[in-house]
Structures are given as structure tokens and as C-alpha cells.
Amino acid sequence: MKYIYLLALTFCFPLLSLAQQQNLRIVYTDDIGRFWQAYDSVATTSDTTKQVEFIQRLYVDKGTPGLKAFMKARDYNAKLWVTLIHKYPKFWKSIRRNTLNIKNQVPAITKSLDNFKKLYPEIRPAKMYFTIGGLRSGGTTTDDMVLIGTEIAAADQATDASELNDWLKNVFKNQRSSNIVTLNVHEYVHTQQKAGEGQLLLAQTIMEGSADFIAELVTHKKNNNAYMIYGREHQQELKDKFLVEMFTTATGNWLYNGANNPHPDLGYFLGYVICQNYYLHHTDKRQAIKKIIELDYTNEQQVTDFLRESGFYTEPINRQALLNKFEKLQPQVVSLTPNINNQKDVSASLTEVVVNFSEPMGEGYSFNLGEGGKEHFPLSGVEGFTNDCKSFKLKLNLKSGHSYDFVITDRSFRSKTGYPLKPYTVHFEVK
């Protein structure tokens, strides 16, 4: 009986050890290999129904919890992946090797996260999932998971982006494969920050820059992303421009602007420098790290105090004076041709309207739904800017007896000098 009991324990110990290893595991790359298995199977048939089945059965159904969460967060599905495989054959061929090499970076990522625990003992457990996404996001976080779109995160200057949109071309052009560990530690830092995004540009800038700063401390590697290199060379110029904008909610000049800016995401650099200054100004480095990570970005007073304590700006800051200065720099919508705003007798036969601005505008444009939502959105397309870039022509699709509204937004409409448009709401009724 004693022998049988010992034999049972001998069989159980390996199972317990395996379970413990699974619980201790932090970084998961399993989805990458499964995607390429499904990708190769798609190539064996021209039947799109079977191709979708291959992606569903071999990739989605066998996917990690991280893949499932990423699909939910970015609205991915098997049909979308098949569409993208057909649409961008050169891209997928060029990115394959980089994604498969990610598994070789796992020891370095794991070591960096161990270093993170030493710097910040209060760290909460989180898992990192490398997946192949649908070209909509290089990475995000949800609850206790870091979700990586490896097809974007692993891309670099050598990746064939000729088939892709301008945003992805800019992203790839400015990425370095040597930064992959730092990039993903950056995302891991976000899982430790307080929930909720601040509305101020200053808050969002510090939030992103803090993740870069902590990642550099943790990895012991200098961040050499393109925005960091450019930022170091133009720091005073950027610092002066940021001062005027930091208390606004306009992020377009500084963050998430790879589609329409030759030097995107410079807010990351400024946020990094603000956190670096804060860290250097405090003798208790561990407490400084704790403060940087646990800052409440939804609390404008906390964010403003953090900036002041960093010493990034040495002169006193007058918030209202800065907001007034910023408002004077913003371009405006001066009129519509014909003037349909707030009118109640617009003709249903009207098919075009021209938006006229106070000064020449840059290349981007953006519109939002109005209060009435999609059912009351009148735009059917755009014809674009006039030669002097002071007017923009829109196409309309109107029905008798309907009311319409939409917003000309500050997200992409900017002056030639780079300042965002004052948002302008259009509302009218068709007779």
C-alpha cells in the first residue's frame, strides 16, 4: 500500500510542476505559430468559405485568452483575416519572419519584467499575449492582459508596406526591431496605472511618456524610437510649442498622429522627459517610481502638480493665459456655401456644400456624427480642398422633411501652422 501511495505521488508531482509553470508564465507567443499554420492552409484552396473555416478552426478556436480579448477589443473575426491575407500579400510575406522571431525575445522580456518587480514591488500580476491581429492596433491593454498585434509591433523599415495605408507606412518607417522588448514593457506598465484616461493633453502625454521612462529603467536600454531621436534634437522648440497646448484636449499635434504627421507621437518624448525630470529631482527614487506609476491621470490637479514638481518648466504657469493664447491660434470655420447652418428650408436637391476656413489648412480632415446619430448624418462623400486650402467641398445626400447634423472636428482639420480647428457643429432641416 505504501509503495502504491509513493508511486501515485511520483506521477502527481510532474503534473503539479507543470501547473505551477503555467501559472508562473507571463509571456505567450502560441498564437503566432497557429496563425501561420492557418495562413498556409488558406493558400491550399481558392474556396473562401474553406479559407474562413481554416482561420476559425486552426487560429481562432485554438487561440489564447489574449487572442479572444484582442478580437473583442478590435472587432476581429476569421472573415476579416482572410480578406486581409488576399488584400496585402506582399506585407504578410515580409512580416512572417519578424513575428516568428518574437519567441526569441521572450527571455529578455521576462527578465525585464523581473527587474520591474524589483523597482516596483507593488506590481500587480499581468500576462502578455503576442497575437497576429487585423492591422488595427499594435498593442493595447485590458484588465490584467497586455495584447500585442505582432504584425504591427514587429514591423520595421524593412517590412513591405507598399500595399498599406499612410498610417501604417509611417508607423513601420519609424519603428526599430531592436526596440521590441522596450515596446512591450511599455504596454505592461500601462496595466499598472490607474484606470481612466485624462482629458488634458498634458495628462495623456505624461501617461504615455511614463510608460516609456519606466520601460527604459527596467530594460537598461536607451529608447531610440524615431520620436525620441527627433525629440532630443528639437527639445526646446517642442517644449515651447507644447506649453501653449498642454491644457487643451487637442492631441492631434502630439499623440497617435502617424497618418498625417512626418514626426508623429512627439508627446511620448515630452512625457518621458517630464517623468525623467521628476525622477532626477527626487532623492527617494523608489518613491518617485511609485508616484510616476500611480499618478491619477483623471485628476487634473494631480497632473498639474506633478508637472510643477518635475521642474520641466522653470517659469510660473498661468493656465488661463495659455488657453487664451491657444484659442487665438486656432483656425475657424467662417461660413458655409450655401449657408445652410441652422436653416429650416434647405432644398432636398442640394448635393454639395463648401466649408470656408479663416486660414489655409493642412491635408487632413475629420467629421463626427451629430446629436442625431447616423440616421441624421447627411454626408455621402468629400471632394476635398480647393487650391488655396481655405475651402473644403462636401457631398450631401438629403431627403425631404428630414433634419440633419454633423460636426466638423479638430481631430484632423489643422491649419498649415499645425493648430487644430475650433470644432463647428452644422444643423439644418430639409423642407
Buried (B, 14 or more C-beta within 10 A) or exposed (E): EEEEEEEEEEEEEEEEEEEEEEEEEBBBBBBBBBBBBBBEBBEEEEEEEEBBBBBBEBBBEBBBEBBBBBBEBBEBBBBBBBBBBEEBEEBBEBBBEBBBEBBEBBEBBBEBBEBBEEBBEEBEEBBBBBBBBBBBBBBBBEEEBBBBBBBBBBBBEEBBBEEBEEBBBBBBBBBBBEBBBBBBBBBBBBBBBBEEEBBBBBBBBBBBBBBBBBBBBBBEBEBEBBBBBBBEEBEEEBBEBBBBBBBBEBBBBBBBBBBBBEBBBBBBBBBBBBBBBBBEEBEEEEEBBBBBBEBBBBBBEBBBEBBEBBEBBEEEEEEEEBBEEBEEEBBBBEEBEEEBBEBEEBEBEBEEBBBBBBBBBBBBBBBEBBEBEEEBBBBEEEEEBEEEBBBBBBEBEBEEEBBBBBBBBBBBBBBEEEBBBBBBBBBBBBE
